[in-house]
């Protein structure tokens, strides 16, 4: 059985994107907001260790608009070149009913996400990462997430897209790792107690 991991950059007040889908606080934009080399390498190593990545449409569009050709851009760093290759090679599934084509070692699922994620979890293989607020919320409510990897940035944005969804039942967690990154970024990993 595969392990399902939900990991994202998160603001201290719990958002994966500020109002207007702004992720500039996470190192996505601007000369002063780039992630540390150490944090970027941590994300790259996660991509390399992922057996299958599950994306919602919005996160897929964000990632696929940049990473497939990022290694060919002028000024691409060795770390960006490595990440781009790892991302392209990583098997991916996109869940969407509004797009009809995906590329770069990816397949599209238009049916029920929870049913398909349950089926994928039952397969053999490496860990699966899930990303995208709507998709992860459905998996969270269905009790399918085995681990949360929360990369908390020291910023308050006051609103936007929350990391956690509203749940019908408590989910008990066990801490498995805490790590500090430059710039006050803190990784906390929790496993779901079953």
C-alpha positions in Angstrom: 0.0 0.0 0.0 1.3 3.4 -0.9 1.7 6.3 1.5 -0.1 9.5 0.6 1.6 12.8 1.7 0.2 16.3 1.6 3.0 18.8 1.7 2.9 22.5 0.8 4.4 25.9 1.6 2.1 27.5 4.2 1.8 30.9 5.9 1.9 31.1 9.6 -1.8 31.8 9.6 -2.4 28.6 7.6 -2.8 29.6 3.9 -1.2 28.0 0.9 -2.0 31.1 -1.2 -3.0 34.6 -0.2 -6.1 36.2 -1.6 -6.0 36.3 -5.4 -3.9 33.1 -5.5 -0.8 35.1 -4.5 2.1 32.9 -3.6 4.8 35.6 -3.7 5.4 35.1 0.0 6.6 31.5 -0.6 9.6 32.5 -2.7 7.6 32.4 -6.0 8.2 36.0 -7.0 10.4 39.0 -6.4 14.2 39.3 -5.8 13.9 39.3 -2.0 11.5 36.4 -1.6 13.3 33.4 -3.2 13.5 30.3 -1.1 16.8 29.4 0.4 19.0 27.0 -1.5 18.5 24.5 1.3 14.7 24.6 1.2 14.7 24.5 -2.6 16.9 21.4 -2.5 14.5 19.8 0.1 11.6 20.3 -2.3 13.7 18.9 -5.2 14.6 15.8 -3.2 11.0 15.2 -2.4 10.1 15.3 -6.1 12.9 12.8 -6.7 11.6 10.5 -4.0 7.9 10.7 -5.1 6.5 7.6 -6.8 3.5 9.4 -8.1 2.3 13.1 -7.8 -1.4 13.9 -7.7 -2.4 17.4 -8.8 -5.5 19.4 -8.8 -6.0 21.6 -11.9 -4.8 24.9 -10.5 -1.6 23.6 -9.1 -1.0 21.6 -12.2 -1.4 24.7 -14.4 1.0 26.6 -12.1 3.7 23.9 -12.2 3.3 22.9 -15.9 3.5 26.6 -17.0 7.1 26.8 -15.7 8.9 23.6 -14.9 8.8 21.6 -18.2 11.2 24.1 -19.8 12.8 25.9 -16.7 16.1 24.1 -17.4 16.3 25.8 -20.8 15.8 29.3 -19.5 18.8 31.7 -19.6 20.3 31.9 -16.1 18.8 28.6 -14.9 20.8 27.5 -11.8 22.1 23.9 -11.4 19.4 23.4 -8.7 16.6 24.6 -11.1 17.9 22.4 -13.9 17.9 19.4 -11.6 14.4 20.2 -10.3 13.0 20.6 -13.8 14.3 17.2 -14.9 13.1 15.5 -11.8 9.6 17.2 -12.2 9.3 16.2 -15.9 10.4 12.6 -15.1 8.1 12.1 -12.0 4.8 10.3 -12.9 1.9 12.5 -12.4 -1.9 12.4 -12.3 -4.1 15.5 -12.8 -7.6 15.5 -11.5 -9.8 17.9 -13.5 -13.1 18.0 -15.4 -12.2 21.2 -17.2 -9.0 20.4 -19.1 -8.6 17.8 -21.7 -4.9 17.4 -22.3 -1.8 16.9 -20.1 1.8 16.3 -20.9 5.2 15.4 -19.3 4.7 11.9 -17.9 1.1 12.8 -16.8 -2.3 11.2 -17.1 -5.7 12.9 -16.7 -8.5 11.7 -14.5 -11.9 13.2 -14.9 -13.9 10.9 -12.6 -14.3 10.8 -8.9 -11.0 11.7 -7.2 -11.5 9.9 -3.9 -12.3 6.6 -5.7 -9.2 6.9 -7.9 -6.9 8.0 -5.0 -8.2 5.0 -3.0 -7.4 2.7 -5.9 -3.9 4.3 -6.4 -3.1 3.9 -2.6 -3.8 0.2 -2.8 -1.1 -0.2 -5.5 2.5 -1.0 -4.8 5.0 1.7 -5.4 6.7 4.7 -3.9 5.0 7.4 -1.9 2.4 9.6 -3.5 2.3 13.4 -3.0 -0.9 15.2 -3.3 -1.1 18.9 -4.1 -3.8 21.5 -4.6 -6.3 22.7 -2.0 -9.5 21.2 -3.5 -8.0 17.8 -4.3 -6.2 17.5 -1.0 -9.3 18.6 0.9 -11.3 15.8 -0.7 -8.6 13.3 0.3 -8.4 14.8 3.8 -12.1 14.5 4.4 -12.0 10.9 3.1 -9.2 10.0 5.6 -6.7 9.1 2.9 -3.8 11.3 3.9 -1.1 9.5 5.8 1.4 12.3 6.3 1.3 16.1 6.4 4.5 18.0 5.5 3.9 21.6 6.5 6.6 24.1 5.4 5.6 27.2 7.4 6.9 30.6 6.3 7.0 33.5 8.8 4.4 35.6 7.2 0.7 36.4 7.9 -1.5 37.1 4.9 -4.9 37.3 6.5 -6.9 35.2 4.1 -6.8 33.1 1.0 -6.7 29.4 0.3 -6.4 27.4 3.5 -4.0 24.4 3.9 -6.6 22.5 6.0 -10.2 21.9 5.2 -13.2 21.7 7.5 -13.4 18.1 8.8 -16.3 16.1 10.3 -14.1 14.2 12.7 -10.8 14.8 14.5 -7.6 13.4 13.0 -5.0 12.5 15.5 -1.4 13.1 14.4 2.1 12.0 15.5 5.0 14.4 15.0 7.9 12.8 13.1 10.2 15.6 12.1 10.9 19.3 12.8 13.5 21.2 10.8 14.6 24.8 10.5 15.5 26.4 7.2 17.1 29.8 6.6 14.8 32.8 6.8 12.8 31.3 9.7 11.0 28.7 7.6 10.1 25.6 9.6 9.2 22.2 8.4 7.0 20.0 10.5 6.0 16.6 9.4 3.1 14.6 11.1 1.9 11.1 10.4 -1.8 10.2 10.8 -2.5 7.9 13.7 -4.8 5.1 12.6 
